[in-house]
Amino acid sequence: MAAIRRLVDEQPEVVLHCGDIGSPEVIPLFAGWPTHFVFGNVDHDRAVLRAAAEEAGQFCHGRFGEIELGDRRIALLHSDDHRAFREAIDSQNYDLVCYGHTHEHETHTEGRTVVLNPGALYRAVPHTLAMVDLGSLDVRFVIVEG
């Protein structure tokens, strides 16, 4: 898979997956990194996905994840629940809110919170992922080809 090859090249310390896992076979592909998953609107068999994440030694947060990495508080969700998405941003409790669902990469700042959609690897042009420097909260989008 091209995205995993890009992750090998980029060598992130942690991977955040913003939902639409799709299949339990996807989860072991992230074995090279501690990975945090949340469910998206196409993740129908959540018990199977949660079990696959646990079996792989990964983290499954259900529909909403609160993660602390270094000194940063991060919210992780798919954003198909627009109310939860807005509440995460409007609370100003997070340094970073990572979300999916729209299949479009974008980032902006609201108050003290950086809001980030890394894009998607399916049903998106181009296919993208995002790298975040947690010290500066600088975001760099990576195009995934192949």
Stockholm file with secondary structure:
# STOCKHOLM 1.0

chainA/1-146         MAAIRRLVDEQPEVVLHCGDIGSPEVIPLFAGWPTHFVFGNVDHDRAVLRAAAEEAGQFCHGRFGEIELGDRRIALLHSDDHRAFREAIDSQNYDLVCYGHTHEHETHTEGRTVVLNPGALYRAVPHTLAMVDLGSLDVRFVIVEG
#=GR chainA/1-146 SS CHHHHHHHHHCCSCEEECSCCCCGGGGGGGTTSCEEECCCTTCCCHHHHHHHHHHTTCEECTTEEEEEETTEEEEEECSSSHHHHHHHHHTCCCSEEEECSSCCCEEEEETTEEEEECCCSSSCSSCEEEEEETTTTEEEEEECCC
#=GC SS_cons         CHHHHHHHHHCCSCEEECSCCCCGGGGGGGTTSCEEECCCTTCCCHHHHHHHHHHTTCEECTTEEEEEETTEEEEEECSSSHHHHHHHHHTCCCSEEEECSSCCCEEEEETTEEEEECCCSSSCSSCEEEEEETTTTEEEEEECCC
//
